Structure formats: structure tokens, C-alpha cells
Amino acid sequence: MDTSLQYALDQDQKDVLHAFRDKFHIPKTSSGQDIIYLCGNSLGLMPKSTSNYVNQELEDWKNLGVEGHFHAKNSWMPYHEFLTDNMAHIVGAKPEEVVVMNSLTANLHFLMVSFYRPTPKRYKILFDYSPFPSDRYAIESQIRFHGFDPQVGMIELAPDAGSEIVSMTHIHNILEQQGDDIALILIGGVNYYTGQAYDIKTITSMGHAKGCVVGFDLAHATGNLLLRLHDDGPDFAAWCSYKYLNSGPGSLSGCFIHERHHQADLPRFAGWWGNDKKTRFLMRDQFVPIPTAEGWQLSNPPILSMAAIKASLDLFAEAGMDRLRKKSEQLTAYLEFLVSQNGSSALTIITPSDPNQRGCQLSLQMTNPDKRLHEYLTVHGIIADWREPDVIRVAPVPLYSSFEDVWRFNTILADGLNQI
Ligand SMILES: *Cc1c(COP(=O)(O)O)cnc(C)c1O
């Protein structure tokens, strides 16, 4: 690697996925330049194909009304099934283990109804260091709902002294000390703040060895890391589709429920869409769950949102997660190299430098927090995000970010550091 623009341009030329950038709408600055978009970890960009996918469903609704459930080009009745194979592939699951439904926080709650089954002796939840606030609120309210004290019941992971990174030794020690009190381990696949990726397989087996249920919030991992949920064996997982999966603001969430639980007699909050498809419309009194992850569905789903998901998943299938991950590792290593070359002590990269412990995001922590740096970036055509109190998160995503984007970002960053 070197710091010249030519190096970046050469890498883009060699990139087998470079053509995918053209399949996305890249927002423009007021002077018509492409924005350097490094915020795909928050809201992924819109594929150009999305309009056609959504319009197809609008047209069918316009022309067919309720008949669209059966006679739309893509019938609405089984529409969620059109997403399953691609989604299962992205998270490394069997198709029966995956369903797209609801939104992420709602799914965390519904999954906890089945998988957080506290007893007076074992009711604690072990959760991520500095988690996304919604996860904290969901966990706290679940503990309270079951009549336990969140002050005692919530165990938050902690980073090693002098770092922002949670070590496996720390997780191991907590499980050794308190494993028998922990009903549920629910942590991120990638921490949204530090960008640290956790070892799902090892955490799952350590948790299971202590008799804990193990679930993951994969909001920042899906479409970013190579996941193998079936083989790694967590009990459940959920993620949203609007970050790396580019499915539009507030779009639906994906769920994974390991097949070992499909026939188990778990409590759940039921709805008609989870009922056996053969008897669903007989409107019987007795609920007969579909014996797969689909049995957790509640409502008939929003087709317009699913159409946007389908557009994006079709692009993922074309690009392939293996190729995406490979490019992602290169892009992020390049970003890390350039930022380190700046030699500035004003920024520290708190994300692990081991590629196995991160996805595409790097979190840049300011030694002397000054939000003007983020404003400088924004004014100069970069969308990255600022997380209080002191972190700028930058995520070059392999589907549409280029090496040139990364080079230009770093040039502007270096100027900004000199000027503020
Ligand atoms: C983005 C994100 C959410 C957002 O939840 P919604 O229910 O989709 O609004 C929740 N948890 C994590 C870890 C996230 O990254």
C-alpha cells in the first residue's frame, strides 16, 4: 500500500466488484460531486433497482386490489418466502431457520419472550459493552417485566483497562464467576460504537457450557461479516435490513432461530401469520405453529418494504458475500493504513486491527473531542457519523465504496485535523 491517489485508482481498476457502485444512487453535493458516503452502517444507500421492485407491487395493488395476494407477479401471500434463501445465505443459516418480519427491537422482545425464561436463581442477562441504547432498554424492560431488579440482573461487558476492546478472557471470567446466574447472553455481532466483532462460535459454546441461552443482535454484522449461524450454534439472532442490507429507512428485520428449537415447546406471542399455512385461512380457534422460524411471525407483512429488501438481496446474491468480505477487508485495511500514516496524535483507531475482530467500520476516537472536525468533514462532502462523546465512525462498504473514496476521505480528514 502507498499513500498516492494513483494507488487508490489502481485498486479500483482491479476491483472485481467495482461495477456494483453503479447500481446504487450515490448522493451528490450541491456542486454535483459524489458524496463520500461512509455511513452505510447506519443507513445503506438505495439500489437503483429498488424503484422497479417497489413499483411492481404498487402496480399490482393498483390493478388487482386484494387479488394481488394470489395473482400479483410476485404473489403477496408467500412474499416473505422470496427473501428467505438469500437472507439465510447471508447469515449462514438453513432457510427454515430464517424469517423476515417486524422491526429489530420488536423482534428482540419477541425472541426474548421465547428465549429469556428467568427463574429466581438464574435471571441475569449478560450484554454488550456500551450497547445501542435500544438493546439496553429492551433488556432492562424484559428483566423488570419478569419481576426482577435490573440493577442486579444486568451485567454489561467491560473493555480491558486502557482500551475500548472487550477481551475473550473477560467474557470467560464473567461466565466462570456468574455463569450459573445468567439466563441469557445477548450481545452484538459487531459493537456499533467500537466496531469490534465478537467471536460468535466461541461465545456460544462458552455460554452453552454454563447453561445460558445465547442470542446475538446482528444489526452491524449482517451483510458485513461472513456469518455461519447454523454451525456456530447460537439459539437466536435478529438484525435490521436498512444498514448494510440497503433496504430503506425503517425496513424490516431478519430473525434466526436455530432449528433445535423449532419443535420445542417454547412460550411465544402468537399471531395468525405464524399459523400452519394450510389452516391459516380456516380461521380456527387453535393456533398451530409452522414448525420453522416462520412460526414466530405475527402479522401479514408490508409488501412494499419486502420489495425493497428483495431488490437489495438480489444484489447481494449477485456479488456474493465471500467476494464482498474480501474486498471489505482490503478497503478497511487501506483506510486504517492511510489514517495511521497521517501520524496525528489527535485520533486513535479504537477498532481492533485484527481483521477477524472487525467488519468494515473503523471508529476514530478524538483525543480532545471537538465536534468541529465532524462538521469540517460534512462541509467537505463526506457523510460519516459522530457518536457522542468523542467518536467518528467511518464505514467503507464494499458494494459501493471505492478506494478513491477512502483516499479522498483521508485527505480531507488530514486537512481538517490541521485546521480545527
Ligand atoms: C440500528 C440498531 C438498532 C435499531 O433498532 P430498530 O428497532 O431497528 O429501530 C437496534 N440495535 C442495534 C444494535 C442497532 O445497531
The ligand as an SDF file (V2000), in Angstrom:
LIG
                    3D

 15 15  0  0  0  0  0  0  0  0999 V2000
  -29.5690    0.0420   14.4520 C   0  0  0  0  0  0  0  0  0  0  0  0
  -29.7210   -0.7540   15.7030 C   0  0  0  0  0  0  0  0  0  0  0  0
  -30.9620   -0.8720   16.3330 C   0  0  0  0  0  0  0  0  0  0  0  0
  -32.1700   -0.1430   15.8040 C   0  0  0  0  0  0  0  0  0  0  0  0
  -33.3550   -0.7430   16.2110 O   0  0  0  0  0  0  0  0  0  0  0  0
  -34.7180   -0.5540   15.3940 P   0  0  0  0  0  0  0  0  0  0  0  0
  -35.6600   -1.3600   16.1950 O   0  0  0  0  0  0  0  0  0  0  0  0
  -34.4790   -1.0680   14.0020 O   0  0  0  0  0  0  0  0  0  0  0  0
  -35.0300    0.8970   15.3760 O   0  0  0  0  0  0  0  0  0  0  0  0
  -31.0330   -1.6530   17.4790 C   0  0  0  0  0  0  0  0  0  0  0  0
  -29.9400   -2.2850   17.9790 N   0  0  0  0  0  0  0  0  0  0  0  0
  -28.7290   -2.1840   17.3800 C   0  0  0  0  0  0  0  0  0  0  0  0
  -27.5430   -2.8990   17.9530 C   0  0  0  0  0  0  0  0  0  0  0  0
  -28.5790   -1.4050   16.2360 C   0  0  0  0  0  0  0  0  0  0  0  0
  -27.3810   -1.2950   15.6650 O   0  0  0  0  0  0  0  0  0  0  0  0
  1  2  1  0
  2  3  1  0
  2 14  2  0
  3  4  1  0
  3 10  2  0
  4  5  1  0
  5  6  1  0
  6  7  2  0
  6  8  1  0
  6  9  1  0
 10 11  1  0
 11 12  2  0
 12 13  1  0
 12 14  1  0
 14 15  1  0
M  END
$$$$
